[in-house]
Amino acid sequence: MFWTRLGDIPLAVLFTWLYNRIKGKSLLPVLLMHASMNATLDYLPRIKLTVYAVLGVVVLFVICTDRMWRKKTLE
């Protein structure tokens, strides 16, 4: 149970990043990503820890390459 709660933080970061990067602020890609992750984890329960580990690496990559800590310039 602890591992699934620990995985919620990177998921929230990834969903927020995806929403903020989409022009027009559409929820559809975020909803599709959420549904695909739910379907994957429901049908392949043995790989949950692996999915969360990969998710953590992806979130670190997104944070480092996108420079999320900087303010966006007004364009």
One Martini backbone bead per residue (centre of mass of N, CA, C, O) as a GRO file, in nm:
protein
   75
    1MET     BB    1   0.056   0.063  -0.020
    2PHE     BB    2   0.296   0.260  -0.005
    3TRP     BB    3   0.388   0.242  -0.306
    4THR     BB    4   0.131   0.367  -0.430
    5ARG     BB    5   0.154   0.643  -0.285
    6LEU     BB    6   0.441   0.710  -0.391
    7GLY     BB    7   0.338   0.711  -0.700
    8ASP     BB    8   0.153   0.972  -0.698
    9ILE     BB    9   0.358   1.201  -0.728
   10PRO     BB   10   0.473   1.148  -1.014
   11LEU     BB   11   0.197   1.147  -1.149
   12ALA     BB   12   0.121   1.440  -1.087
   13VAL     BB   13   0.358   1.563  -1.235
   14LEU     BB   14   0.300   1.440  -1.515
   15PHE     BB   15   0.011   1.544  -1.555
   16THR     BB   16   0.078   1.845  -1.520
   17TRP     BB   17   0.285   1.868  -1.743
   18LEU     BB   18   0.103   1.782  -1.974
   19TYR     BB   19  -0.112   2.001  -1.941
   20ASN     BB   20   0.089   2.254  -1.961
   21ARG     BB   21   0.201   2.162  -2.267
   22ILE     BB   22  -0.076   2.204  -2.382
   23LYS     BB   23  -0.242   2.342  -2.620
   24GLY     BB   24  -0.547   2.458  -2.474
   25LYS     BB   25  -0.588   2.279  -2.222
   26SER     BB   26  -0.629   1.966  -2.248
   27LEU     BB   27  -0.763   1.662  -2.099
   28LEU     BB   28  -0.746   1.418  -2.290
   29PRO     BB   29  -0.446   1.319  -2.264
   30VAL     BB   30  -0.464   1.274  -1.957
   31LEU     BB   31  -0.696   1.068  -1.963
   32LEU     BB   32  -0.553   0.861  -2.146
   33MET     BB   33  -0.313   0.811  -1.961
   34HIS     BB   34  -0.473   0.718  -1.715
   35ALA     BB   35  -0.622   0.480  -1.852
   36SER     BB   36  -0.367   0.324  -1.947
   37MET     BB   37  -0.249   0.280  -1.665
   38ASN     BB   38  -0.487   0.129  -1.541
   39ALA     BB   39  -0.492  -0.105  -1.746
   40THR     BB   40  -0.207  -0.207  -1.701
   41LEU     BB   41  -0.225  -0.259  -1.384
   42ASP     BB   42  -0.473  -0.455  -1.397
   43TYR     BB   43  -0.341  -0.677  -1.610
   44LEU     BB   44  -0.032  -0.621  -1.469
   45PRO     BB   45   0.040  -0.665  -1.142
   46ARG     BB   46   0.356  -0.752  -1.133
   47ILE     BB   47   0.463  -0.451  -1.254
   48LYS     BB   48   0.429  -0.212  -1.055
   49LEU     BB   49   0.717  -0.147  -0.952
   50THR     BB   50   0.835  -0.101  -1.233
   51VAL     BB   51   0.651   0.130  -1.316
   52TYR     BB   52   0.735   0.321  -1.083
   53ALA     BB   53   1.035   0.334  -1.155
   54VAL     BB   54   1.001   0.444  -1.441
   55LEU     BB   55   0.839   0.692  -1.359
   56GLY     BB   56   1.061   0.827  -1.193
   57VAL     BB   57   1.260   0.861  -1.428
   58VAL     BB   58   1.076   1.029  -1.610
   59VAL     BB   59   1.035   1.264  -1.415
   60LEU     BB   60   1.333   1.343  -1.391
   61PHE     BB   61   1.371   1.399  -1.690
   62VAL     BB   62   1.155   1.620  -1.719
   63ILE     BB   63   1.266   1.815  -1.509
   64CYS     BB   64   1.555   1.850  -1.634
   65THR     BB   65   1.477   1.921  -1.942
   66ASP     BB   66   1.237   2.147  -1.878
   67ARG     BB   67   1.273   2.337  -1.640
   68MET     BB   68   1.033   2.367  -1.410
   69TRP     BB   69   1.166   2.594  -1.208
   70ARG     BB   70   1.110   2.796  -1.421
   71LYS     BB   71   0.997   3.067  -1.555
   72LYS     BB   72   0.782   3.176  -1.775
   73THR     BB   73   0.775   3.338  -2.061
   74LEU     BB   74   0.640   3.597  -2.219
   75GLU     BB   75   0.478   3.569  -2.559
   0.00000   0.00000   0.00000
